[in-house]
Amino acid sequence: MEKIYSRTKTIQEDKVSGFCPGCMHSTVVKLIGEVLEEMNIVDKAVMITGIGCCGLHMDYIAYDTITAPHGRACAVATGMKRTSPDSLIFTYQGDGDFASIGLGESISAANRGENVTVIFINNGIYGMTGGQMAPTTLLGMKASTAPKGRIAEEHGYPMHMCEILNQLTAPYYLERTSCNTPQNVIKTKNAIKKAFQNQLDGKGFSMVEIVSNCPTNWGLDPLDTLDFIEEKMLPEFPLGVIRDRSKEGV
Ligand SMILES: Cc1ncc(C[n+]2csc(CCOP(=O)(O)OP(=O)(O)O)c2C)c(N)n1
């Protein structure tokens, strides 16, 4: 039978994935591996994971990883990059990690223009701990801590991290993508590549926000999560380049 799928060299063949079936973390992890291999930078890569499902692959990837205390990945990345400037330092964080408990560290690192890359997985909830409301939960979207759905008067509004960071002077590159269609998977891969290249070129802070799913806690079949992303998530979190200072000749 013709083989139609294989893991990248950065993901060990003999290990079972830590992610639930249909989870987009798997897709993004594969893309990161492909990009590192294509750019020939596997040996210099260090991933700083947040706490959550974003750390479930650390046992079976071929590049170095550090787990930061919850929310502190951008602070750890700052220290790593400043002390090891030749390494390719990227964080890999969920929305609970990056936009809630780590909000201060995230904004501060972006505001300093640290020369690191953030891969921010926005699945609208806290995945690992059972679907609690995150800063990115949509209005009306159910969460285990908001069983009737998010209500603006009680819980505030969804937070748009790309747009918030776009208020700062320092960030170099901010793009929001998704992996809900093959075209968007390709765009996500290109965005990750660009963000890593920015770091190699010493350009400063880059972030790729990836609008993702959580079939388990959304209570949806994996295929139905793709429709949910298209119909509900993307109107709230529109895809595209929010900032690219290379276009300004910087
Ligand atoms: C200081 C601290 N507070 C709370 C927790 C519990 N905790 C573990 S994972 C997690 C949620 C992570 O959610 P998110 O960042 O959205 O990542 P996902 O699991 O969705 O990828 C929480 C609250 C913890 N480990 N440490």
Ligand as a Chemical Component Dictionary entry (heavy atoms), coordinates in Angstrom:
data_LIG
# 
_chem_comp.id                   LIG 
_chem_comp.type                 NON-POLYMER 
_chem_comp.pdbx_formal_charge   1 
_chem_comp.three_letter_code    LIG 
# 
loop_
_chem_comp_atom.comp_id 
_chem_comp_atom.atom_id 
_chem_comp_atom.alt_atom_id 
_chem_comp_atom.type_symbol 
_chem_comp_atom.charge 
_chem_comp_atom.model_Cartn_x 
_chem_comp_atom.model_Cartn_y 
_chem_comp_atom.model_Cartn_z 
_chem_comp_atom.pdbx_ordinal 
LIG C1  C1  C 0 0.426  27.948 38.446 1  
LIG C2  C2  C 0 -0.521 26.935 37.833 2  
LIG N1  N1  N 0 -1.841 27.224 37.792 3  
LIG C3  C3  C 0 -2.693 26.350 37.230 4  
LIG C4  C4  C 0 -2.231 25.154 36.732 5  
LIG C5  C5  C 0 -3.207 24.170 36.138 6  
LIG N2  N2  N 1 -3.176 24.125 34.687 7  
LIG C6  C6  C 0 -2.460 23.198 34.020 8  
LIG S1  S1  S 0 -2.698 23.271 32.350 9  
LIG C7  C7  C 0 -3.778 24.571 32.518 10 
LIG C8  C8  C 0 -4.528 25.152 31.345 11 
LIG C9  C9  C 0 -3.736 25.296 30.100 12 
LIG O1  O1  O 0 -4.572 25.816 29.119 13 
LIG P1  P1  P 0 -4.002 26.471 27.795 14 
LIG O2  O2  O 0 -2.847 27.340 28.105 15 
LIG O3  O3  O 0 -5.116 27.097 27.060 16 
LIG O4  O4  O 0 -3.392 25.238 26.992 17 
LIG P2  P2  P 0 -4.056 23.976 26.261 18 
LIG O5  O5  O 0 -4.096 22.883 27.290 19 
LIG O6  O6  O 0 -5.422 24.384 25.791 20 
LIG O7  O7  O 0 -3.123 23.673 25.133 21 
LIG C10 C10 C 0 -3.928 24.923 33.855 22 
LIG C11 C11 C 0 -4.811 26.004 34.357 23 
LIG C12 C12 C 0 -0.839 24.895 36.794 24 
LIG N3  N3  N 0 -0.308 23.772 36.278 25 
LIG N4  N4  N 0 -0.007 25.798 37.351 26 
# 
loop_
_chem_comp_bond.comp_id 
_chem_comp_bond.atom_id_1 
_chem_comp_bond.atom_id_2 
_chem_comp_bond.value_order 
_chem_comp_bond.pdbx_ordinal 
LIG C1  C2  SING 1  
LIG C2  N1  SING 2  
LIG C2  N4  DOUB 3  
LIG N1  C3  DOUB 4  
LIG C3  C4  SING 5  
LIG C4  C5  SING 6  
LIG C4  C12 DOUB 7  
LIG C5  N2  SING 8  
LIG N2  C6  DOUB 9  
LIG N2  C10 SING 10 
LIG C6  S1  SING 11 
LIG S1  C7  SING 12 
LIG C7  C8  SING 13 
LIG C7  C10 DOUB 14 
LIG C8  C9  SING 15 
LIG C9  O1  SING 16 
LIG O1  P1  SING 17 
LIG P1  O2  DOUB 18 
LIG P1  O3  SING 19 
LIG P1  O4  SING 20 
LIG O4  P2  SING 21 
LIG P2  O5  DOUB 22 
LIG P2  O6  SING 23 
LIG P2  O7  SING 24 
LIG C10 C11 SING 25 
LIG C12 N3  SING 26 
LIG C12 N4  SING 27 
# 
